Amino acid sequence: MKFVLDVKESKVAMLMALLNDLPYVKTKRPTSNKAKVLKDVKEAVDELNMVLSGKLEARNADDLLNEL
């Protein structure tokens, strides 16, 4: 099973040391590209949730495509 954790930068070293001491846990830091993609996806999901809850107005797909 895989987990993605969001940890304060000041606590990363302590958490990584703890996880590395566990023989049944493998740790791997994401590459900068992968970290950026994960961040972008999270932002997109957050924005979608805001649209669905009515806190943000959605854009028309035709308007978006015309802008590109």
N, C-alpha and C positions, 0 to 999 in steps of 0.2 A: 504494500500500500504506500502511496506517495502523499506527502503533505507539502503545502506551500505555507510558509510562516512569514508574517510581517513583524520584524523585531527592530526595536530602537537600535541605532548604530552603536550606541555606547554599551549595549548588552550583548552584541553579536559574539565577541570573543569568549565570554563566559558560557553562553549557550552552546557554541560550537565545541568548546572543550568538554562540556558535559555530554553532548551527543557523541563525540568521538570516543569517549570512554565506554560507551555501551557497545558490546560486541555484536549485537543484532541490529545496529543502526548504521546505515551508510549515508554519508553526507556529501553533497555536491553543490557548490555555489553556482547559480546560473551565470551564463555569460552576460556581458552587458547588453547584447542584442536581445537575448531571451528575457532579461529583466525589463527592458524597455517594452517589449511586446506584452508581457504580463501586466505592466502598469497601464498601457494603453487599453488593453481589454477590460481591465478593472474599471477604468474611467468610462468606457463605453457602456458597460453594464450599469454603473451608477447613474449615468445619464438616461439610459433606457428606463430604469426604475423611477427616476424623477418624472419622465414623460408619462409613464403609466399611472403614477399617483397624482398627476395633474399639477405638479409643481413647476413643470417646464413645458413649453409649447413645442410640439414636433414640427419639423420642416416638411414641406411637400417634396416628394422624391423627384418630381420634374424640375422643381426649382434648384434642387441640389445638383442634378445632372447638368442643367443649363449653366450653372456656376462653374462647373469643371470645364 
